[in-house]
Amino acid sequence: MPEPVSDDVARNRWLTIQAVRFSGIAMVLAGILIVRQVIDAPPAIGWLLLVPGLAAAFLAPTLLAKRWRSPVE
């Protein structure tokens, strides 16, 4: 059975999850601004930012949390 991780490792993992979540939100916002033509770029680029941004904001933190979950005692 694996040993529980130290507080430093747990904090760094939490910060990583939050960074992934916030970068996904930033991608979604940039994609929306491009699709709405607030930022001058082709709308296809906006859609290409929107889809992975949603995945990064919603799916990636859940997958990382499951991977790094503490072992059941």
N, C-alpha and C positions, 0 to 999 in steps of 0.2 A: 504494500500500500504506500503511495507516495506521501511524503511529508508535506504539511501545510507550508505555504510560502511565507516569507518574512513580510513585515509591514511595508518595507521599501518597495518590494516587488509588487505587492498588492496596490500600493499607491500609484506606481508607474503604470500598471495595467489599467487602473481606473482612468488615469489621465489619457492614456492611449485611446480608450473607448470614447471618452469625451471629445478628443481631437478628431477622431474619425466621424463622430456624429456631427460636429460643427462644420467640418469640411464638406460633408454631404449637404448640409443646409446651405452653405455658401454656394455650392455647385447648383443647387436647385434655384436659389435666388438669381444667380447669374443667368441660368437658362431661361427663367421667366422674363428677365429684363431683355434678353436677346430676342426671344420669341415676340415680345410686345414691341420690339424695335426701339426701345429706350437706349440700348447699346447698339451701335451700328455694326452689325455682323449678320451673316446669313441665318435665317431662322432654323435651318437644319442643324447648325452648331448648337443653337439653344436647346433643341430637342435632344441632341447627343449629350448635352450636359445634364439635362433634366433626369433622364432615366437612370444613369449610374449614380447621380446625386441622391435620388430617392432610395436606391439600394444601399448607398453608403450611410444614409441617415437612419434607415429603419432596419435593414437586415444585418449589416456588418456588426453593429454593436451587440446584437443578440447572439450572433455566431461567435464573436470573440468572448462574450461572457460565458457561453456554454463551454467553449474550449478551455477557458481558464478557471472554471468553477472549482471550488474547493472540494476535495474528496469527502465522500459521505463517511461518517465514523460509525 
